[in-house]
Amino acid sequence: MSRAIAVVSLLCPITALVAFGCAPTVGEQWAIAKGTVVESGTAAPIEGAFIVLAGYEIYSDAQGGFLIDHIPIPEDPESTVTVSCDRFRTYDAAFLFDAPGTLDVQLLPVVNPDASGTLDGMVRNDATEEPLAGAEVAVRILSGIQVLDEQKAHTSFQGNWQVSGIPIGEAVVQAVADGFLPAEQVITVLPGRASNPLVVMDLTEGTARVEVRGKVFDVESGEAIAGATVMDDREETTATTAADGTYTLPEVLVGQRTFRANAEGYDPSFVTALILADPAPVEIGMARASGEPPPPPGTIAGHVRLQGADTHEGVRVVLRERGTNAIAGAMDTDESGAFAFLVPPGSYVLSALKDGYEPATLDVDLSFGLPQRGLRLELAVTS
């Protein structure tokens, strides 16, 4: 899981919380999963949260607790867990069957409940209408090629999924499953849960390679970039952009692909897109090279700088909702000092802390369609 996605999907500051007790109950074949679902910031229990754990469905009880027993342990110890509830952001993460402890999930309440909705859906085999377990569903809010908001979920053995805390308005729903062609729908998300229809995604069995076209351009001027090299994450074929910035990759495997563009005088740029049988053009914007690398994707992003230091790693960056003080995201910087949070519109307070330095804070107001990137926090040495 990439750092940018982890900031948005792991809605609690410590990723170790995805570990839970799975000690075998009979021989070495079965496991028990136990945990709680609470509100981030208040630790109040959340009743009725929908949990999909390794394909099994369950709802949290009045104390926020849940228990799934007699789970067969697969050969691959890694699986997924999705937790969602209306008026809260969705939690989706990986876990290990052999990790100790309990699964204690903190769900982040949305900034404005009246401006968010919940989607329920199913993923099925198009030919048989049988449910597909373990499919990944992504719900994205886009502004052109810019991802303003993204949340993911995984389907149960019944093919069911739920994503909550989605900003209302037009959203793109994408479903991907091994051995099937991906599918995409555009949905208008309404407030709440009951007001939204069931979203059924039927996937066709098979794989395919398709031609992908697109354009590479300068993000500041909008001008085409000629001579840029473009490749997908499988690195099987590459293309060079023409004078008008266009390119063609002849054989790209359908599914979720990440495209990379390199050009002299520019920082490398990455764009993730779902490639369908008839794919839309993939446009890649590039920023001119600078002394500091661009931050990861996010609606709030930037860099931390430590006074007098050559590297800027180990700074704890925390994003809180202004007014409620609820944590919207937290991460530690690497040597570049970059940080990024993918959060919905609202009012936030950004803070950066590190031992030996004075803390720094910054108020950030995030409007729909206008990400706040290029932010900078400077930490002075403690006197």
TORKOL-4160 file (C-alpha; in steps of 0.2 Angstrom, whole numbers, padded with zeros to 4 digits, m for minus):
383
<pt num="1" X="0000" Y="0000" Z="0000"/>
<pt num="2" X="0007" Y="0017" Z="m0005"/>
<pt num="3" X="0010" Y="0031" Z="0008"/>
<pt num="4" X="m0003" Y="0042" Z="0000"/>
<pt num="5" X="m0017" Y="0029" Z="m0001"/>
<pt num="6" X="m0012" Y="0023" Z="0017"/>
<pt num="7" X="m0015" Y="0041" Z="0024"/>
<pt num="8" X="m0033" Y="0041" Z="0016"/>
<pt num="9" X="m0038" Y="0023" Z="0019"/>
<pt num="10" X="m0030" Y="0020" Z="0037"/>
<pt num="11" X="m0041" Y="0032" Z="0046"/>
<pt num="12" X="m0031" Y="0029" Z="0062"/>
<pt num="13" X="m0014" Y="0035" Z="0065"/>
<pt num="14" X="m0005" Y="0019" Z="0069"/>
<pt num="15" X="m0006" Y="0006" Z="0055"/>
<pt num="16" X="m0002" Y="m0008" Z="0068"/>
<pt num="17" X="m0020" Y="m0007" Z="0072"/>
<pt num="18" X="m0024" Y="m0018" Z="0057"/>
<pt num="19" X="m0017" Y="m0033" Z="0067"/>
<pt num="20" X="m0029" Y="m0044" Z="0076"/>
<pt num="21" X="m0029" Y="m0060" Z="0085"/>
<pt num="22" X="m0031" Y="m0075" Z="0074"/>
<pt num="23" X="m0024" Y="m0089" Z="0085"/>
<pt num="24" X="m0030" Y="m0106" Z="0079"/>
<pt num="25" X="m0044" Y="m0113" Z="0089"/>
<pt num="26" X="m0043" Y="m0131" Z="0081"/>
<pt num="27" X="m0026" Y="m0138" Z="0076"/>
<pt num="28" X="m0019" Y="m0125" Z="0064"/>
<pt num="29" X="m0033" Y="m0124" Z="0052"/>
<pt num="30" X="m0045" Y="m0111" Z="0060"/>
<pt num="31" X="m0045" Y="m0093" Z="0066"/>
<pt num="32" X="m0055" Y="m0081" Z="0077"/>
<pt num="33" X="m0056" Y="m0063" Z="0073"/>
<pt num="34" X="m0061" Y="m0051" Z="0087"/>
<pt num="35" X="m0062" Y="m0032" Z="0087"/>
<pt num="36" X="m0071" Y="m0016" Z="0090"/>
<pt num="37" X="m0076" Y="m0001" Z="0079"/>
<pt num="38" X="m0076" Y="0016" Z="0088"/>
<pt num="39" X="m0076" Y="0035" Z="0083"/>
<pt num="40" X="m0060" Y="0043" Z="0080"/>
<pt num="41" X="m0056" Y="0057" Z="0093"/>
<pt num="42" X="m0070" Y="0051" Z="0105"/>
<pt num="43" X="m0068" Y="0032" Z="0106"/>
<pt num="44" X="m0087" Y="0031" Z="0106"/>
<pt num="45" X="m0093" Y="0014" Z="0100"/>
<pt num="46" X="m0101" Y="0013" Z="0083"/>
<pt num="47" X="m0116" Y="0001" Z="0081"/>
<pt num="48" X="m0121" Y="m0005" Z="0064"/>
<pt num="49" X="m0104" Y="m0003" Z="0056"/>
<pt num="50" X="m0103" Y="m0015" Z="0041"/>
<pt num="51" X="m0087" Y="m0026" Z="0041"/>
<pt num="52" X="m0080" Y="m0037" Z="0027"/>
<pt num="53" X="m0066" Y="m0047" Z="0034"/>
<pt num="54" X="m0057" Y="m0060" Z="0023"/>
<pt num="55" X="m0074" Y="m0062" Z="0014"/>
<pt num="56" X="m0085" Y="m0063" Z="0029"/>
<pt num="57" X="m0099" Y="m0051" Z="0033"/>
<pt num="58" X="m0104" Y="m0045" Z="0050"/>
<pt num="59" X="m0111" Y="m0029" Z="0058"/>
<pt num="60" X="m0104" Y="m0021" Z="0074"/>
<pt num="61" X="m0115" Y="m0023" Z="0090"/>
<pt num="62" X="m0121" Y="m0009" Z="0102"/>
<pt num="63" X="m0103" Y="m0009" Z="0110"/>
<pt num="64" X="m0095" Y="m0008" Z="0093"/>
<pt num="65" X="m0089" Y="m0025" Z="0095"/>
<pt num="66" X="m0088" Y="m0040" Z="0082"/>
<pt num="67" X="m0083" Y="m0058" Z="0082"/>
<pt num="68" X="m0080" Y="m0070" Z="0068"/>
<pt num="69" X="m0075" Y="m0087" Z="0072"/>
<pt num="70" X="m0071" Y="m0103" Z="0063"/>
<pt num="71" X="m0062" Y="m0094" Z="0049"/>
<pt num="72" X="m0051" Y="m0106" Z="0038"/>
<pt num="73" X="m0033" Y="m0100" Z="0037"/>
<pt num="74" X="m0028" Y="m0098" Z="0019"/>
<pt num="75" X="m0011" Y="m0102" Z="0012"/>
<pt num="76" X="m0008" Y="m0084" Z="0009"/>
<pt num="77" X="m0009" Y="m0076" Z="0027"/>
<pt num="78" X="m0013" Y="m0059" Z="0020"/>
<pt num="79" X="m0031" Y="m0053" Z="0017"/>
<pt num="80" X="m0041" Y="m0038" Z="0018"/>
<pt num="81" X="m0054" Y="m0029" Z="0030"/>
<pt num="82" X="m0066" Y="m0016" Z="0025"/>
<pt num="83" X="m0076" Y="m0006" Z="0039"/>
<pt num="84" X="m0089" Y="0007" Z="0034"/>
<pt num="85" X="m0104" Y="0016" Z="0042"/>
<pt num="86" X="m0115" Y="0030" Z="0036"/>
<pt num="87" X="m0108" Y="0047" Z="0041"/>
<pt num="88" X="m0090" Y="0040" Z="0043"/>
<pt num="89" X="m0076" Y="0038" Z="0031"/>
<pt num="90" X="m0072" Y="0020" Z="0025"/>
<pt num="91" X="m0058" Y="0010" Z="0032"/>
<pt num="92" X="m0050" Y="m0002" Z="0020"/>
<pt num="93" X="m0033" Y="m0011" Z="0024"/>
<pt num="94" X="m0023" Y="m0027" Z="0023"/>
<pt num="95" X="m0020" Y="m0038" Z="0038"/>
<pt num="96" X="m0011" Y="m0054" Z="0042"/>
<pt num="97" X="m0019" Y="m0069" Z="0050"/>
<pt num="98" X="m0004" Y="m0073" Z="0061"/>
<pt num="99" X="m0003" Y="m0056" Z="0069"/>
<pt num="100" X="m0007" Y="m0055" Z="0087"/>
<pt num="101" X="m0019" Y="m0043" Z="0096"/>
<pt num="102" X="m0037" Y="m0037" Z="0092"/>
<pt num="103" X="m0043" Y="m0027" Z="0077"/>
<pt num="104" X="m0047" Y="m0010" Z="0084"/>
<pt num="105" X="m0054" Y="0001" Z="0070"/>
<pt num="106" X="m0056" Y="0020" Z="0072"/>
<pt num="107" X="m0068" Y="0028" Z="0059"/>
<pt num="108" X="m0066" Y="0046" Z="0055"/>
<pt num="109" X="m0083" Y="0056" Z="0056"/>
<pt num="110" X="m0086" Y="0066" Z="0040"/>
<pt num="111" X="m0085" Y="0085" Z="0041"/>
<pt num="112" X="m0102" Y="0088" Z="0035"/>
<pt num="113" X="m0115" Y="0073" Z="0037"/>
<pt num="114" X="m0127" Y="0082" Z="0026"/>
<pt num="115" X="m0115" Y="0083" Z="0012"/>
<pt num="116" X="m0110" Y="0065" Z="0011"/>
<pt num="117" X="m0118" Y="0049" Z="0006"/>
<pt num="118" X="m0115" Y="0030" Z="0007"/>
<pt num="119" X="m0116" Y="0018" Z="m0008"/>
<pt num="120" X="m0120" Y="m0001" Z="m0006"/>
<pt num="121" X="m0117" Y="m0013" Z="m0020"/>
<pt num="122" X="m0113" Y="m0030" Z="m0027"/>
<pt num="123" X="m0100" Y="m0037" Z="m0039"/>
<pt num="124" X="m0105" Y="m0052" Z="m0050"/>
<pt num="125" X="m0100" Y="m0063" Z="m0063"/>
<pt num="126" X="m0108" Y="m0056" Z="m0079"/>
<pt num="127" X="m0111" Y="m0074" Z="m0087"/>
<pt num="128" X="m0118" Y="m0083" Z="m0071"/>
<pt num="129" X="m0123" Y="m0068" Z="m0060"/>
<pt num="130" X="m0114" Y="m0077" Z="m0046"/>
<pt num="131" X="m0106" Y="m0065" Z="m0033"/>
<pt num="132" X="m0087" Y="m0062" Z="m0034"/>
<pt num="133" X="m0078" Y="m0062" Z="m0017"/>
<pt num="134" X="m0062" Y="m0051" Z="m0015"/>
<pt num="135" X="m0065" Y="m0039" Z="m0029"/>
<pt num="136" X="m0059" Y="m0022" Z="m0026"/>
<pt num="137" X="m0071" Y="m0007" Z="m0028"/>
<pt num="138" X="m0064" Y="0011" Z="m0029"/>
<pt num="139" X="m0076" Y="0026" Z="m0028"/>
<pt num="140" X="m0067" Y="0042" Z="m0034"/>
<pt num="141" X="m0072" Y="0060" Z="m0035"/>
<pt num="142" X="m0063" Y="0068" Z="m0050"/>
<pt num="143" X="m0060" Y="0085" Z="m0057"/>
<pt num="144" X="m0053" Y="0082" Z="m0074"/>
<pt num="145" X="m0038" Y="0070" Z="m0071"/>
<pt num="146" X="m0036" Y="0076" Z="m0053"/>
<pt num="147" X="m0042" Y="0064" Z="m0040"/>
<pt num="148" X="m0051" Y="0074" Z="m0026"/>
<pt num="149" X="m0057" Y="0060" Z="m0016"/>
<pt num="150" X="m0054" Y="0041" Z="m0016"/>
<pt num="151" X="m0060" Y="0027" Z="m0005"/>
<pt num="152" X="m0059" Y="0008" Z="m0008"/>
<pt num="153" X="m0068" Y="m0007" Z="m0002"/>
<pt num="154" X="m0067" Y="m0026" Z="m0004"/>
<pt num="155" X="m0082" Y="m0038" Z="m0008"/>
<pt num="156" X="m0088" Y="m0052" Z="0003"/>
<pt num="157" X="m0092" Y="m0070" Z="m0001"/>
<pt num="158" X="m0109" Y="m0063" Z="m0006"/>
<pt num="159" X="m0102" Y="m0050" Z="m0018"/>
<pt num="160" X="m0107" Y="m0036" Z="m0006"/>
<pt num="161" X="m0098" Y="m0020" Z="m0003"/>
<pt num="162" X="m0101" Y="m0003" Z="0005"/>
<pt num="163" X="m0092" Y="0013" Z="0004"/>
<pt num="164" X="m0097" Y="0027" Z="0016"/>
<pt num="165" X="m0092" Y="0045" Z="0019"/>
<pt num="166" X="m0092" Y="0050" Z="0000"/>
<pt num="167" X="m0094" Y="0068" Z="m0005"/>
<pt num="168" X="m0111" Y="0070" Z="m0013"/>
<pt num="169" X="m0112" Y="0073" Z="m0032"/>
<pt num="170" X="m0105" Y="0064" Z="m0047"/>
<pt num="171" X="m0093" Y="0049" Z="m0042"/>
<pt num="172" X="m0084" Y="0036" Z="m0053"/>
<pt num="173" X="m0086" Y="0018" Z="m0046"/>
<pt num="174" X="m0073" Y="0005" Z="m0053"/>
<pt num="175" X="m0073" Y="m0013" Z="m0049"/>
<pt num="176" X="m0058" Y="m0025" Z="m0052"/>
<pt num="177" X="m0056" Y="m0044" Z="m0049"/>
<pt num="178" X="m0043" Y="m0056" Z="m0054"/>
<pt num="179" X="m0047" Y="m0065" Z="m0070"/>
<pt num="180" X="m0061" Y="m0053" Z="m0075"/>
<pt num="181" X="m0061" Y="m0037" Z="m0086"/>
<pt num="182" X="m0064" Y="m0022" Z="m0075"/>
<pt num="183" X="m0080" Y="m0011" Z="m0075"/>
<pt num="184" X="m0084" Y="0007" Z="m0072"/>
<pt num="185" X="m0100" Y="0016" Z="m0068"/>
<pt num="186" X="m0104" Y="0035" Z="m0065"/>
<pt num="187" X="m0115" Y="0037" Z="m0050"/>
<pt num="188" X="m0123" Y="0053" Z="m0043"/>
<pt num="189" X="m0121" Y="0051" Z="m0024"/>
<pt num="190" X="m0135" Y="0058" Z="m0013"/>
<pt num="191" X="m0135" Y="0062" Z="0005"/>
<pt num="192" X="m0136" Y="0047" Z="0017"/>
<pt num="193" X="m0138" Y="0029" Z="0013"/>
<pt num="194" X="m0156" Y="0025" Z="0010"/>
<pt num="195" X="m0157" Y="0038" Z="m0004"/>
<pt num="196" X="m0144" Y="0029" Z="m0015"/>
<pt num="197" X="m0148" Y="0014" Z="m0026"/>
<pt num="198" X="m0139" Y="m0002" Z="m0025"/>
<pt num="199" X="m0124" Y="m0002" Z="m0037"/>
<pt num="200" X="m0122" Y="m0018" Z="m0046"/>
<pt num="201" X="m0106" Y="m0021" Z="m0056"/>
<pt num="202" X="m0106" Y="m0036" Z="m0068"/>
<pt num="203" X="m0088" Y="m0041" Z="m0073"/>
<pt num="204" X="m0084" Y="m0052" Z="m0089"/>
<pt num="205" X="m0072" Y="m0066" Z="m0087"/>
<pt num="206" X="m0056" Y="m0065" Z="m0096"/>
<pt num="207" X="m0041" Y="m0053" Z="m0099"/>
<pt num="208" X="m0037" Y="m0042" Z="m0114"/>
<pt num="209" X="m0023" Y="m0030" Z="m0120"/>
<pt num="210" X="m0029" Y="m0014" Z="m0128"/>
<pt num="211" X="m0021" Y="0002" Z="m0136"/>
<pt num="212" X="m0020" Y="0017" Z="m0124"/>
<pt num="213" X="m0018" Y="0034" Z="m0131"/>
<pt num="214" X="m0015" Y="0050" Z="m0121"/>
<pt num="215" X="m0006" Y="0066" Z="m0120"/>
<pt num="216" X="0008" Y="0073" Z="m0109"/>
<pt num="217" X="0008" Y="0092" Z="m0105"/>
<pt num="218" X="0016" Y="0105" Z="m0094"/>
<pt num="219" X="0004" Y="0108" Z="m0078"/>
<pt num="220" X="0008" Y="0126" Z="m0077"/>
<pt num="221" X="0007" Y="0132" Z="m0095"/>
<pt num="222" X="m0004" Y="0118" Z="m0102"/>
<pt num="223" X="0008" Y="0116" Z="m0117"/>
<pt num="224" X="0012" Y="0099" Z="m0124"/>
<pt num="225" X="0028" Y="0091" Z="m0120"/>
<pt num="226" X="0037" Y="0083" Z="m0135"/>
<pt num="227" X="0050" Y="0069" Z="m0132"/>
<pt num="228" X="0043" Y="0062" Z="m0116"/>
<pt num="229" X="0044" Y="0044" Z="m0112"/>
<pt num="230" X="0028" Y="0035" Z="m0106"/>
<pt num="231" X="0027" Y="0017" Z="m0099"/>
<pt num="232" X="0014" Y="0008" Z="m0089"/>
<pt num="233" X="0018" Y="m0001" Z="m0072"/>
<pt num="234" X="0022" Y="m0018" Z="m0081"/>
<pt num="235" X="0035" Y="m0009" Z="m0092"/>
<pt num="236" X="0032" Y="m0021" Z="m0106"/>
<pt num="237" X="0031" Y="m0007" Z="m0119"/>
<pt num="238" X="0036" Y="0012" Z="m0120"/>
<pt num="239" X="0031" Y="0026" Z="m0131"/>
<pt num="240" X="0038" Y="0043" Z="m0135"/>
<pt num="241" X="0027" Y="0058" Z="m0136"/>
<pt num="242" X="0026" Y="0067" Z="m0153"/>
<pt num="243" X="0027" Y="0086" Z="m0156"/>
<pt num="244" X="0009" Y="0088" Z="m0150"/>
<pt num="245" X="0012" Y="0078" Z="m0134"/>
<pt num="246" X="0002" Y="0063" Z="m0139"/>
<pt num="247" X="0008" Y="0045" Z="m0137"/>
<pt num="248" X="0001" Y="0028" Z="m0140"/>
<pt num="249" X="0005" Y="0012" Z="m0130"/>
<pt num="250" X="0000" Y="m0003" Z="m0141"/>
<pt num="251" X="m0003" Y="m0017" Z="m0129"/>
<pt num="252" X="m0008" Y="m0012" Z="m0111"/>
<pt num="253" X="m0016" Y="m0025" Z="m0100"/>
<pt num="254" X="m0033" Y="m0020" Z="m0094"/>
<pt num="255" X="m0036" Y="m0016" Z="m0076"/>
<pt num="256" X="m0029" Y="m0004" Z="m0064"/>
<pt num="257" X="m0013" Y="0003" Z="m0071"/>
<pt num="258" X="m0001" Y="0016" Z="m0066"/>
<pt num="259" X="0008" Y="0026" Z="m0080"/>
<pt num="260" X="0024" Y="0035" Z="m0078"/>
<pt num="261" X="0031" Y="0049" Z="m0089"/>
<pt num="262" X="0049" Y="0055" Z="m0090"/>
<pt num="263" X="0055" Y="0071" Z="m0099"/>
<pt num="264" X="0071" Y="0081" Z="m0098"/>
<pt num="265" X="0069" Y="0096" Z="m0086"/>
<pt num="266" X="0054" Y="0089" Z="m0078"/>
<pt num="267" X="0050" Y="0079" Z="m0062"/>
<pt num="268" X="0044" Y="0061" Z="m0066"/>
<pt num="269" X="0025" Y="0060" Z="m0066"/>
<pt num="270" X="0013" Y="0046" Z="m0062"/>
<pt num="271" X="m0005" Y="0044" Z="m0066"/>
<pt num="272" X="m0016" Y="0029" Z="m0061"/>
<pt num="273" X="m0031" Y="0024" Z="m0072"/>
<pt num="274" X="m0043" Y="0010" Z="m0074"/>
<pt num="275" X="m0040" Y="0003" Z="m0092"/>
<pt num="276" X="m0056" Y="m0004" Z="m0099"/>
<pt num="277" X="m0059" Y="m0013" Z="m0116"/>
<pt num="278" X="m0062" Y="0004" Z="m0124"/>
<pt num="279" X="m0051" Y="0015" Z="m0113"/>
<pt num="280" X="m0052" Y="0034" Z="m0111"/>
<pt num="281" X="m0036" Y="0044" Z="m0115"/>
<pt num="282" X="m0024" Y="0045" Z="m0101"/>
<pt num="283" X="m0017" Y="0063" Z="m0099"/>
<pt num="284" X="m0001" Y="0065" Z="m0089"/>
<pt num="285" X="0003" Y="0082" Z="m0082"/>
<pt num="286" X="0021" Y="0086" Z="m0078"/>
<pt num="287" X="0030" Y="0099" Z="m0067"/>
<pt num="288" X="0046" Y="0107" Z="m0071"/>
<pt num="289" X="0061" Y="0100" Z="m0061"/>
<pt num="290" X="0064" Y="0108" Z="m0044"/>
<pt num="291" X="0076" Y="0106" Z="m0029"/>
<pt num="292" X="0062" Y="0096" Z="m0020"/>
<pt num="293" X="0052" Y="0082" Z="m0027"/>
<pt num="294" X="0033" Y="0084" Z="m0029"/>
<pt num="295" X="0023" Y="0077" Z="m0015"/>
<pt num="296" X="0012" Y="0062" Z="m0017"/>
<pt num="297" X="m0006" Y="0064" Z="m0023"/>
<pt num="298" X="m0018" Y="0072" Z="m0011"/>
<pt num="299" X="m0030" Y="0086" Z="m0009"/>
<pt num="300" X="m0019" Y="0093" Z="0005"/>
<pt num="301" X="0000" Y="0091" Z="0001"/>
<pt num="302" X="0017" Y="0099" Z="0003"/>
<pt num="303" X="0034" Y="0098" Z="0012"/>
<pt num="304" X="0041" Y="0100" Z="0029"/>
<pt num="305" X="0058" Y="0108" Z="0031"/>
<pt num="306" X="0069" Y="0106" Z="0046"/>
<pt num="307" X="0081" Y="0121" Z="0050"/>
<pt num="308" X="0099" Y="0117" Z="0046"/>
<pt num="309" X="0096" Y="0099" Z="0042"/>
<pt num="310" X="0101" Y="0090" Z="0026"/>
<pt num="311" X="0086" Y="0078" Z="0027"/>
<pt num="312" X="0069" Y="0081" Z="0033"/>
<pt num="313" X="0063" Y="0063" Z="0039"/>
<pt num="314" X="0054" Y="0058" Z="0055"/>
<pt num="315" X="0043" Y="0073" Z="0056"/>
<pt num="316" X="0025" Y="0069" Z="0063"/>
<pt num="317" X="0013" Y="0078" Z="0052"/>
<pt num="318" X="m0005" Y="0078" Z="0059"/>
<pt num="319" X="m0021" Y="0085" Z="0050"/>
<pt num="320" X="m0036" Y="0089" Z="0062"/>
<pt num="321" X="m0053" Y="0095" Z="0058"/>
<pt num="322" X="m0054" Y="0113" Z="0064"/>
<pt num="323" X="m0067" Y="0115" Z="0078"/>
<pt num="324" X="m0069" Y="0096" Z="0082"/>
<pt num="325" X="m0050" Y="0093" Z="0083"/>
<pt num="326" X="m0054" Y="0076" Z="0076"/>
<pt num="327" X="m0039" Y="0068" Z="0067"/>
<pt num="328" X="m0041" Y="0067" Z="0048"/>
<pt num="329" X="m0024" Y="0059" Z="0045"/>
<pt num="330" X="m0007" Y="0057" Z="0051"/>
<pt num="331" X="0010" Y="0052" Z="0044"/>
<pt num="332" X="0029" Y="0053" Z="0047"/>
<pt num="333" X="0039" Y="0061" Z="0033"/>
<pt num="334" X="0053" Y="0052" Z="0024"/>
<pt num="335" X="0070" Y="0061" Z="0019"/>
<pt num="336" X="0061" Y="0072" Z="0007"/>
<pt num="337" X="0049" Y="0079" Z="0020"/>
<pt num="338" X="0034" Y="0077" Z="0009"/>
<pt num="339" X="0017" Y="0074" Z="0016"/>
<pt num="340" X="0000" Y="0071" Z="0008"/>
<pt num="341" X="m0018" Y="0069" Z="0014"/>
<pt num="342" X="m0033" Y="0064" Z="0003"/>
<pt num="343" X="m0048" Y="0072" Z="0012"/>
<pt num="344" X="m0064" Y="0079" Z="0008"/>
<pt num="345" X="m0068" Y="0098" Z="0008"/>
<pt num="346" X="m0068" Y="0106" Z="0025"/>
<pt num="347" X="m0058" Y="0117" Z="0037"/>
<pt num="348" X="m0042" Y="0109" Z="0044"/>
<pt num="349" X="m0027" Y="0113" Z="0055"/>
<pt num="350" X="m0010" Y="0105" Z="0049"/>
<pt num="351" X="0003" Y="0103" Z="0062"/>
<pt num="352" X="0021" Y="0096" Z="0061"/>
<pt num="353" X="0031" Y="0090" Z="0076"/>
<pt num="354" X="0049" Y="0083" Z="0079"/>
<pt num="355" X="0059" Y="0082" Z="0095"/>
<pt num="356" X="0072" Y="0096" Z="0095"/>
<pt num="357" X="0062" Y="0108" Z="0085"/>
<pt num="358" X="0048" Y="0120" Z="0088"/>
<pt num="359" X="0031" Y="0114" Z="0082"/>
<pt num="360" X="0023" Y="0122" Z="0067"/>
<pt num="361" X="0005" Y="0124" Z="0062"/>
<pt num="362" X="m0005" Y="0130" Z="0047"/>
<pt num="363" X="m0024" Y="0133" Z="0044"/>
<pt num="364" X="m0030" Y="0125" Z="0028"/>
<pt num="365" X="m0047" Y="0128" Z="0020"/>
<pt num="366" X="m0051" Y="0115" Z="0007"/>
<pt num="367" X="m0064" Y="0119" Z="m0006"/>
<pt num="368" X="m0072" Y="0106" Z="m0018"/>
<pt num="369" X="m0061" Y="0105" Z="m0034"/>
<pt num="370" X="m0047" Y="0116" Z="m0027"/>
<pt num="371" X="m0034" Y="0105" Z="m0019"/>
<pt num="372" X="m0021" Y="0113" Z="m0008"/>
<pt num="373" X="m0004" Y="0107" Z="m0014"/>
<pt num="374" X="0013" Y="0115" Z="m0012"/>
<pt num="375" X="0011" Y="0119" Z="0007"/>
<pt num="376" X="0026" Y="0122" Z="0017"/>
<pt num="377" X="0030" Y="0120" Z="0036"/>
<pt num="378" X="0047" Y="0126" Z="0043"/>
<pt num="379" X="0052" Y="0119" Z="0060"/>
<pt num="380" X="0065" Y="0130" Z="0069"/>
<pt num="381" X="0078" Y="0122" Z="0081"/>
<pt num="382" X="0073" Y="0123" Z="0099"/>
<pt num="383" X="0082" Y="0137" Z="0107"/>
